[in-house]
Amino acid sequence: LGRTQASYSTDGKAHKYSDIFHAPLNLNVFFDYDEGMEYANKAGKPVMLDFTGHACVNCRKMEASVWSDKDVLRLLNEELVIIQLYVDDKTALPEQFVSSFSGKNIRTIGNKWSDFQASKYNANSQPFYVLLNPANEEILVNPIGADYDPKSYYSFLQSAIDRYKNKK
């Protein structure tokens, strides 16, 4: 899979954590929730949260066989802001804390996003795709996991994009 060396924001600055994580298919991906949401608000685009993992075989399969579909890739590239949140990353967090949700010590990037996924979306499987309106964090369509049919996945993305545009 082609993974880019770094994702950059429009001002040319590398995205937070782009030294650790690499976006698939040369997509402009964020790896930090707040940074991605801020960008999406400025860009006026809906957000796709991609809860993923380094060890997630199904995540790589989605990227290789579904995201690479020309129609899906166009939506990912042009219509959405993608925020990939790695739930299994072992990088130590500078700001460690105890989860108010699970009571667990949150010490790594992976702990943070895994706890976020469980507390906010009541899910802990990957891949897990959540499409949001960045203005109010409203879920646009029901989140899904792996869907290896590019046409079906395209419809999932497009329905959220349409719903977002109709609400603007």
Secondary structure in CASP SS format (residue, H / E / C, confidence):
PFRMAT SS
TARGET T0000
AUTHOR 0000-0000-0000
METHOD secondary structure of the structure
MODEL  1
L C 1.00
G C 1.00
R E 1.00
T C 1.00
Q C 1.00
A C 1.00
S C 1.00
Y E 1.00
S C 1.00
T C 1.00
D C 1.00
G C 1.00
K C 1.00
A E 1.00
H C 1.00
K C 1.00
Y C 1.00
S C 1.00
D C 1.00
I C 1.00
F C 1.00
H C 1.00
A C 1.00
P E 1.00
L C 1.00
N C 1.00
L C 1.00
N C 1.00
V E 1.00
F E 1.00
F C 1.00
D C 1.00
Y H 1.00
D H 1.00
E H 1.00
G H 1.00
M H 1.00
E H 1.00
Y H 1.00
A H 1.00
N H 1.00
K H 1.00
A H 1.00
G C 1.00
K C 1.00
P C 1.00
V E 1.00
M E 1.00
L E 1.00
D E 1.00
F E 1.00
T E 1.00
G C 1.00
H C 1.00
A C 1.00
C C 1.00
V H 1.00
N H 1.00
C H 1.00
R H 1.00
K H 1.00
M H 1.00
E H 1.00
A H 1.00
S H 1.00
V H 1.00
W H 1.00
S C 1.00
D C 1.00
K H 1.00
D H 1.00
V H 1.00
L H 1.00
R H 1.00
L H 1.00
L H 1.00
N H 1.00
E H 1.00
E C 1.00
L C 1.00
V E 1.00
I E 1.00
I E 1.00
Q E 1.00
L E 1.00
Y E 1.00
V C 1.00
D C 1.00
D C 1.00
K C 1.00
T C 1.00
A E 1.00
L E 1.00
P E 1.00
E E 1.00
Q E 1.00
F E 1.00
V E 1.00
S C 1.00
S C 1.00
F C 1.00
S C 1.00
G C 1.00
K C 1.00
N E 1.00
I E 1.00
R E 1.00
T E 1.00
I H 1.00
G H 1.00
N H 1.00
K H 1.00
W H 1.00
S H 1.00
D H 1.00
F H 1.00
Q H 1.00
A H 1.00
S H 1.00
K H 1.00
Y H 1.00
N C 1.00
A C 1.00
N C 1.00
S C 1.00
Q C 1.00
P C 1.00
F E 1.00
Y E 1.00
V E 1.00
L E 1.00
L E 1.00
N E 1.00
P C 1.00
A C 1.00
N C 1.00
E C 1.00
E E 1.00
I E 1.00
L C 1.00
V C 1.00
N C 1.00
P C 1.00
I E 1.00
G C 1.00
A C 1.00
D C 1.00
Y C 1.00
D C 1.00
P H 1.00
K H 1.00
S H 1.00
Y H 1.00
Y H 1.00
S H 1.00
F H 1.00
L H 1.00
Q H 1.00
S H 1.00
A H 1.00
I H 1.00
D H 1.00
R H 1.00
Y H 1.00
K H 1.00
N H 1.00
K H 1.00
K C 1.00
END
